[in-house]
Amino acid sequence: MRLGGFVIHGNSADTLDRCLAGIAAVADACVAVDSRSTDGSADLARARGFRRVDLAWRGYGAARAAAVEALEGCTHVFFLDSDEWLEPEAIAAIRAWKATGGGTVPYHGLVRRDWADLDGHRFLFRTEHHVRLIRREAARWDATMIVHEALPPAPTVQLPIHVEHRFATSVEAMRSKVDRYALLWALRYRAEGARRKTPAVQKWVHAVRHAAFKGAIARGGADGWRLAEAVGHYHGRKYALLRELDRGAYPELVRAYAEGRLEDLYRMLPV
């Protein structure tokens, strides 16, 4: 087995170094896809021995595809987002998995722990399974994937290995961020013919699911509820924006996505 590791980053200097350290500890070749950072992030990656791939931002699919291409010769790939990291026990577990050869299963999922730190109140908001160890020939991202989206369905083995994630430091910042993601999601899935759902229902179903069934209130109290409501807002906003697009909203963005002008699309997104 030869494991290639990668991260996509922009101006991420405040979180990037511990992310790079985890990737470097488990991977045989390391790539940092740099979306034109200006804050010294590129120097951090260079100091860790990462190969830099300079790429204007066109979305997660294009960036991940570029990383996989740069890791030619690897049998498997592993990635972290720039605000994620590995604790020592996770590094040891991935090394042990590597020693098995990885098998022929296309995907292996890890457990991501989403941590909130709201005005000094730190708590585990939720845990989710995410595919992060992938046979290279199955790592088929493409430029149409403009938001954080899963790869096509394929056989997956779940591993009890944790990825840590700095999920939120501000509820207000979270709401602003997810509004942009919701618009990107709506543009993509309108083109894909997504089924329309009732925005208010989606909002409260997801808010209650995270607050009660995933335990955000039990672990975070009122802050857990506020953050769960922000996540619910994202799911409701996606479908509200689908309705707006159906009525002709954001025609320039719709055209840019349809024509593959993704750099233009990101430049035109509302702030």
Buried (B, 14 or more C-beta within 10 A) or exposed (E): BBBBBBBBBBBBBEBBBBBBBBBBBBBBBBBBBBBEBEBEBBEBBEEBEBBBBEBEBBBBBBBBBBBBEBBEEBBBBBBBBBBBBBBEEBBBBBEEBBEEEBEEBBBBBBBBBBBBBBEEEEBBBBBEEBBBBBBBEBBBBEBBBBBEBEBEEBEBBEBEBBBBBBBBBBBEEBBEBBBBBBBBBBBBBBEEEBEEBEBEEBBBBBBBBBBBEBBBBEBBEEBBBBBBBBBBBBBBBBBBBBEBBEEEEBEEBBEBBEEEBBBBBBEEBEE
